[in-house]
Amino acid sequence: MNILVVDATHLYRDILQRALGHYADVRVELALSQQEAREIVARETFHFFIISGQLPDGDGIELAKALRADGRAKAEPIVLLTSSASSGLATQAEQAGVSELFRKQDIDELLRFMRHYVELLQPMRCRILYVEDSRDQRALLEAQLRDWGMTVDAFASADEAWLAFEANDYDLVLCDVVLGGHMTGTRLINRIRRLPLPKGETPVLAVTAFDNPLRRIELFQLGVDDYVQKPILAEEIRARLHNLLTRKRAVERSQMLLAATALGVVVVGQDAVIESMDDNSLDMFRPATQPVLGQPLSILLPEEKNPGLLGQMMQRVMAEERISGLKAVGQRGDGEDFPVELTIIEINSGDGVRHFALLARDISEEQALATYLTRASEAAERAEQMKTAFLANMSHEIRTPLNAIIGMAHILSRTELDTAQKKYVGHIDAAGEHLLGLITNVLDMSKIEAGRLELENIPLAVENIVFEVLSMVADQAAEKGLDVRIGELDAPSGLVGDPVRLRQALLNYVSNAIKFTADGSIDVRVITQAVSEDSVLLRFEVADTGIGISAEARDEIFSAFRQADNSTTRRYGGTGLGLAITRQLAELMGGEVGVSSTPGQGSLFWFTASLKRASAPLARPAIPLLSAESAEVVLARDFAGCRFLLVEDEVINRHVAEAILSRLNCEIDTAKDGREAVDLASRNDYALILMDMLMPNMGGLEATQCIRQLPGGEKVPIVALTANAFAYEKQRCLDIGMNGFVTKPIRPEVLFETMLRCLNGEGV
């Protein structure tokens, strides 16, 4: 069996080779593009096609349609792999002749689907009784059956076949219903069905030249399992025989499992007296009293261990209620107690007396495992809490001194400096920002791995996100003389998603393009790839004319802490986390990532994201209230002379914040912890309070709660200043009653805009 995988990576080819490698004569071929796939199918025959929905030179639906149209895949299954399925895409795929649609992450489902087809073409190791009175037809099909791996006993008459059936064990019977001679095919089938089990339930596939509803009813009433109509198509009869054989093997496996099960069977009468015990139940209970027959059931399920259980149980089964999953305490002959699970069913013996079978299962190991798993789960939860606390503490411990470094550099830059001093301050600021970026990436990756990264669903404008990203890298690109251009921006309005994470994913691509491009240009495009009633799949592309990436490195660069090679790290710097974070973000947004590249010529990086359509018309995405400069101007003008309270325990950070706030022509009181802040708030009226979160004596959350209880304290705006950049921390602050949230290192423009919003009653 030849399988063709059309995908830009080796991943699915490798998965299929490992999963299907034990099957005979299964070969998996890989094509990396539409063009390569067309060239391969022109010279080879394939029995199964797996096509990625997104290919470097087109989409998979186009290729599927072409394969059906030119006869390369007339009836062979075609599977389309997609990052996110939708009703619209399913309709397009069906119209193109796609057999089935799978999400790329549903690998187990894909393999189960494929195994059915692979097994259909595997040798069928079984013994079949074949009855056909036409010599030519018998010879032709007998040869075909043997070619499929079957052992065939072929006969021209039902009389001969009956003798063979009685003397041998067959897996299947294939019988023409109209036969010459003393016995017809229908009589042979009838005789088989009258035999005791298991021979009497041997699967029968009937062959008939007549196909009408009455004939079909007659055949099924006769007891056939399936039928096939003449003239016989090889593919059809193989599929029907395979299905019958598969069902027979499944029944046989179930019977073997039942025979090997640890269930013990105890039969009791309606007076709860033991009538029989099988070997499993004797091994389980090991009763000391012999013989056990005629003894009360309470010797196995003591009343003192199961108060009232036996009476209630017998009352329920006498009322024809089936009991399953009943937990009880069993007792062995040596007095050892053990947990047991019971299922009780009534046995129809035909003697007019009611009998009940108790299916008993020793669940000692299950309970021990459940206890172990509970403890392990609790330990894992504690470890997760410790990891979360560690990340929050690391965020605080790193961002707090960074706030001092970047803040002091910012304050120093606004003083009278000579050229050399300005240069030095610029270096300090750039190094601090670089360090902040690295730390942010590490913490983001940790949040993703810890499952602590939650996406927002708020209105967004894709074009605004693109403009913001390009404005953030404009100076960096200009320093290198690079031409950063916006290409196609094909994105509908009225979308909701997480603009911050979309911006982060795109910024990682654009920043990388600038870093690895010495001269030339960078193009940014957004393309609508698929549309459904409730969502849109967008593809974001960043193309550069940089150093490019080798084919060997492409499979690695989206992994954490990986770059193309060690020399890349030495020459360009970085942690190798940016692309890994973009991949994780894209997957969280229902998309995927990819790259095509030529060393020395450049690269095209892309990611997709599924954004929901708004269920109702949206207000325009929020526009920043004012530019950073005008926010400072408005605060200094409209709120001059206002009294603010700054609560911060770190001395240097307190000086940084005071210096920033001093530009606003306001009065500033300071407190070094939450307790002092509550005291000052109780004696003074403040226009706004800036509250650090982690402080000695009393933290920011507790202080906020106390201030809200003061007369008039419920109205004063409180803005959190925190080095914990986690989303749950922001939510905690808002839930406790704070009005704004600013993360450290504090950027003056962000602080001023947040203060202005809160003073105007807008909040976050």
Secondary structure, DSSP 8 states (H G I E B T S, - for coil): -EEEEE-SSSHHHHHHHHHHTTSTT-EEEEESSHHHHHHHHHHS--SEEEEESEETTEEHHHHHHHHHHTTTTSSS-EEEEESS--HHHHHHHHHTT-SEEEETT-HHHHHHHHHHHHHHTS----EEEEE-S-HHHHHHHHHHHHHTT-EEEEESSHHHHHHHHHHS--SEEEEESS--SSS-HHHHHHHHHHS-TTGGG--EEEEES---HHHHHHHHHHT-SEEEESS--HHHHHHHHHHHHHHHHHHHHHHHHHHH---EEEEEETT-BEEEE-HHHHHHH--SSSS-TTSBGGGTS-TTTSTTHHHHHHHHHHTT--EEEEEEEEE-TTS-EEEEEEEEEEE--SSSS-EEEEEEEE-HHHHHHHHHHHHHHHHHHHHHHHHHHHHHHHHHHHHHHHHHHHHHHHHHHTS---HHHHHHHHHHHHHHHHHHHHHHHHHHHHHHHTT------EEE-HHHHHHHHHHHHHHHHHHHT-EEEEEEE---SSEEE-HHHHHHHHHHHHHHHHHT-SSSEEEEEEEEEEE-SSEEEEEEEEEE-SS---HHHHTTTTSTT--S-HHHHHHH---S-HHHHHHHHHHHTT--EEEEEETTTEEEEEEEEEEEE-SS--------SS-HHHHHHHHHHHTTT-EEEEE-S-HHHHHHHHHHHGGG--EEEEESSHHHHHHHHHHS--SEEEEESS-SSS-HHHHHHHHHTSTTTTTS-EEEEES---HHHHHHHHHHT-SEEEESS--HHHHHHHHHHHHTT---
